């Protein structure tokens, strides 16, 4: 009977450790489940060859971010300077609007976006524009 009790104990420990592994997760699982913010409908033409389209000085522009983006984390920079933005949110998306500062007239500018999803993962996006001379 002692042998039978020993076998039952071994079996119970094996089943317990197997069930712990089934319910265990790693930090990577949370990252896989988190959808990064998605950007749509950037309103300015991106500067590229061969078109070389320029935008007017002080142009206003906009884009949409997915609804799972945390609007409090949206940051926009140009030439490493923070740019004021307006965020309008609804149940489907966040519309971000901003304006290219006059000081960038005649220059190339990279517009950099940083945003986080509600679940914590983040994404960065950027666009190169050429601001026309007046």
N, C-alpha and C positions, 0 to 999 in steps of 0.2 A: 504494500500500500504506500510506503514511503517513496518508492520509485514513481508511482503514478502521480503523487503530489508534486514531485520534482519536475516531471514532464509537463504537468499543468502550469506550473510556475514559469517554466521556460516559454511555453506557448503564450501565456498571458503577456509576458514582457516583450516577446516578438511582435505580437499584435498591437500592443501599445506604442512601440517605437515606429511601426509602419503607419499607424494612424497619425502620429505627430508629423511625420514626413509629408503626408497627404495635405495636411492643413497648414504646413509651413510655407512661407513665401519670402522672397527676397525683395530688396529695394527696387530691383530691376522690374519686378512685376508691376509695381505702382507706376513706374515710368512708362512701361508698355501700355498701360491702361489710360494714361493721360494723353489727351489729344492736344497737340500744339495749336496755338492760335493760327488761324488761316487768314491771309490778306487777299482781298478782292477789289477790283475796280479802282486801281490807282489812276487818278484823273490826268496826270501830266504825261506828256510824251517822254520816254526814256531816251537819253542821248546815246546814239549808236551809229556805227558806220553802216551803210554809206549815206543814210538820210541826214544825219547831223541836225536834227530838229532842235531849235532853241525855244525857250519859254520866255515870256515877258517878265520884266523886273516886277517884283512884288506880286507875282501870281499867287492866287489862292488855289489850293488843291485839296483833294479829299481821297479817302479810301475807306473800305469797310473791313472790320475785323469780325471773326466768328463770335457767336453769342457766348461761347464758353471762355472767352477772354475776360480776364479780370480788368475792368476799365481803370481801376486805380493804379495799375502797373504800366499803362501805356506811356512811353517816353519817346520823344522825337528829338533828334539832334541834327545839326548841319555844321560842318567844320568844327566838330567837338563842342559846339555851343547848344545849350538847350533851347528848344523852340516852343513858344506857347501854342497850345492846341485847344480845340473845342471838341468834346466828345458828346454825341447824342446817341442814347441807347434805346433799343426796343427789344422785344423778345426774340428777334431774328438775327440782329447784328448790332455792332457799335460803329457809327459813322464818325470818323475823325477828320477834322478840317484844320488847316494851318495855312500860313502865308510865307512865301520866301522873302526874307528881309531885304530891304533895298541895298544894303551894303554888299550884297553878292552880285550886283549888276556887272555883267561882262565876265563872270567867273563860272568855272565848273563847280558844282555842289553835289556832294553825296548826301542824300537824305537817309538817315539811319533810324530804324524803328526797333524798339525793344518792347516786348509784351509778354505777360505770363498768362497761362490758363488758370482757371479757378482751382484746378487740382495741383497746380504748382510747376508744371513743366513750362518751358519758355521757348520763344523763338525770336530770331533777329532777321530783319529784312532790310534791304537798302536799294535805292534807286539813284542813278547818276543823271543829273540834268545839267544843261548849259543854259545859264541865264544870259539873255541877249543884252547887248549894249543899248542904251537909250536911243 
